[in-house]
Amino acid sequence: MKDNKFNTKAIREGYQATEQQEHSAAVFLTSSFTFDSAEQAARRFANEEEGNIYTRFTNPNVQAFEDRLAALEGTESCIATASGMSAIFATLMGLLKAGEHIVASRDMFGTTIVLLNTIVNKFNIEVTFVDLPDIDSWKNSVQTNTKIFLLETPSNPLGEVVDLSLLSALSKEHNILLAVDNCIMTPALQKPLNFGADLILHSATKYIDGQGRCLAGAVAGSKEHIDEIRSFCRATGPTLSAFNAWVILKGLETLSLRMKAHCENALKLAEWLQNQAFVQKVHYLGLESHPHHNIAKAQQSGYGGIVSFEVEGGKKEAFRIINNAKMISITANLGDTKSTITHPATTTHNRLTEDERRKSNISDNLVRISAGLEDITDIIADLKV
Ligand SMILES: *Cc1c(COP(=O)(O)O)cnc(C)c1O
């Protein structure tokens, strides 16, 4: 399967049919597995024989998803988790110890920032936040105890981008692991491994499921690193359920088709928004006017489905645009077939301090849309005021 192209892997990699010869994957809803003999049980527990023991460790559906995602990201290994947050937490806790240091982009998913500031900090792991695109500030933040660079590129909601090749050169020079949350692009549009990333994090809740049905997460990387994270997960239990693994395995099969369609709708939406009197500024990487358009073009094969814009006026006007929408769902979720709209300052980024929001340019007049797969004319019609 190694030489197959992306879509073939997305559809065929990972799952092996049982003796029932089912064409679509079976669901293995079982907490544990039995052994042929006491000897076999002993061998499995001693790690002398491969095979399932207990679903907190392995499950065929979870493993199929892990193998398929590893194939798509191009990594040696992958571990699935119950959510995107547990993927991030397990990565940090699995690989770091007290006294070590993280340099992190300040423009990350709100809960990731909260996790770093409130929980990771409690374990005496220090965090320095930097501006995502500014390589010098990453460089100047490196300490002798720095272990991980953590970031999302492009960032959400504003679509800032860091040059991954430059950042990975810096991380390698200092023996630092480069961890990239690839949730917004997915491997269909960006393969961080090709630009030197060591760990690729996912909230599979978003585009990988793509239909808003369940929570899931994953970390892809070298066998050595993933094994360390796996040990953490086996002992702490943020396991992905077999059923959710089955759902997102199906999600992968249509991933690149869906991402292409999300990109097309997002670009049309961004172009339309640019010409509206109620819009002050549009943030979409696919527009040549976006300051990071060219870096994005070099390391992504598309610009994704997230479009943000600043309205004329403030929060009141932003709320008016949101409340005016009749079809587009008012929800903070993204990466769904359904278009969604939200006010980042009071939802996804509400737990940041005002100062943090200001530094991240999350202004009160900012609105974010995750362009879904409805007909673009209907999405646009819903935004007319
Ligand atoms: C949603 C999201 C997460 C968290 O994922 P959950 O599945 O909700 O736990 C992490 N990173 C990014 C970029 C996200 O959008």
The ligand as a Gaussian input file, in Angstrom:
#p B3LYP/6-31G(d) Opt

LIG

0 1
 C      -11.253000      21.973000      18.242000
 C       -9.799000      22.085000      18.239000
 C       -9.031000      21.428000      19.204000
 C       -9.666000      20.630000      20.330000
 O      -10.287000      19.487000      19.837000
 P      -11.481000      18.718000      20.591000
 O      -11.716000      17.555000      19.698000
 O      -12.636000      19.662000      20.681000
 O      -10.985000      18.331000      21.926000
 C       -7.662000      21.527000      19.128000
 N       -7.059000      22.239000      18.159000
 C       -7.767000      22.896000      17.214000
 C       -7.054000      23.671000      16.165000
 C       -9.154000      22.842000      17.216000
 O       -9.868000      23.507000      16.289000

